[in-house]
Amino acid sequence: MSNALLVFFRALVVVCAVLIMVFSTYPKTMMVAFIDKGLSPKLAYVFMASLQFIPDMQRRARAIIEAQQARGLDLEANIWSRFQALLAMMIPLLTGALISVETRSLALEARGFSRGGVRSHLIEVPDSATDRVIRWSMAAIVVLVAVWRIVL
């Protein structure tokens, strides 16, 4: 029982930390900050795109369901009809996602995303002394906890 609670609380901490980060951080600002700290622009873009993927897919799915209901799709029927409705929704959802990825790829290439060299950004991310102190203290806490776990 105690092992199950330990795993549950660890998972809960990770989920809460991710949710706090996602809801409190603007993805484009985070991408610019990552690039300013030396992360590859391609890796920073992948990270930003993954944060925006789920809300984008939810919006698409909601629009597809509303369009299909306007055309007479019944979502209150039996389980077989609901399964068919799910399949009817998945095809346009996946097709739209693939088209979106291709459009983003073409837009990035047109803007010179793969070009090397120094880049300038429209968004300026300040790095105050307080931010640096918090960042280094969090890193120190992680190291101390790791050492504490190894010793005990």
N, C-alpha and C positions, 0 to 999 in steps of 0.2 A: 504494500500500500504506500509506504513512504517513497519508494522508488518511482511509483507512478505519479505521486504528487510532485516530486522533484522534476521529473520530465515535463509534467504539465506546466509548472511554474517557469521553467526554463523556456519552453515554447511560448508561453504567455509574454515573457519579457522580450523575446525576439520579435514577436508580432507587434507588441506595443511600441517598441523602438522603431520598427519599420513604418508603422502607421503614423507616428509622430513626425518622422522624417518626411514622409510623403505629403502629409497635410500641412506641414509648416514650411516647406521649401518649394520655391518656384523652380521647376526643372531647368529652364533656360539659364537662370542665374547660377544654379549648381553646375551646369555644364561649363559655363564661362569660368567659374572658380576652379573647377578641375583642370581646365586647360591652362589657366594662369599658374597653377601649382606644378605644372609639368606633365600632366597626363596626356596621352595621345588624343588628338581631337576625334579620331574615329572611335576610340574606346569611350570617350565622354559622350559622344552622340548615341552610341549603343545603349549606354546607361540611361540617358535621358529618354530615348525612344521606348525603352522597356517600362519606364515609369508612366508614360503616356499611353501605353498599349491597352491596358484594361479599361480605363474610362472611355477610350475611343471605341473599343469593341462593344462596350455596354450601350453607347449612344447608337451605334450602327444597329445592334440587335433590337433595341427599342423602336427605331425607325422602321426596320423591316417588319417587326410584329404589327406595328400600327398600320403599315401599308397592307399587309396581308389580311388583317382584320377588316380593313375598309373594303377589301375585295371579297369578303364573306367567309374568311377562315374562322372556324369555330374552335375556340380553345377550352370550352366548357364540356366537351364531349368525353367519350370513354378514353381509356389509356392508349388504345391503338391509334385513334385520331390525333391525340396529343403527340405521339411518337412521329406520325407522318408530318404533323405541323413542325416539329423540331427539325426533321430532315429538310422540309421546305424552307426553313429559316437558315439552316447551315450553309446551303449552297450559295445563296447571295451574300451571306456574311463572309465566307472564306474568299469568294471571288472579289468582293469589295476590298478585303484586306490585302489581297495580292496586288490589286490595281493601285491601292494606296501606297504600298511599298515601292512599286515601280515608279509612281509619280514622285515620291520623296527622293528616290535614287536619282532620277533625272534632274530634279530641282537642285540637289546637292552638287551634282557634277556641273550643272550650268553656273553655279555660284563659285566654282573653283574649290570645292571641299577637299579634293585630293591634292591640291597644290601645296607645296612645302613652303617653308619660310615663316617669317614673323607675321602674325595676324593682329588685326585690331578688332575690337569688339564694340558693339553698340552699347552693351550693358557694362557698366563699371562696378565691380564688386569690391567694396572696401574691406580691408583686413586690419581691423583696429587692434590695439594692444590687448584689450579685453578678450577679443576672439582668440588671439594667439595664446594667452594665458589659459583660457578654458581648453583649447585644443591640446596644449602640452600637458595640462593637468589630467585630462581624460586619458591621454596616452600613458602617463605615469601610473594612473590608477589601474589600467589594464595590465601593465607590466607587474605591478605589485600584487594584483590578484592572481596572475599566472604563477608568480614566484611562490605566493602563499599556498596555492593549490599543489605545487610540486613538493614543497616542504612538508605539508601535512598529509 
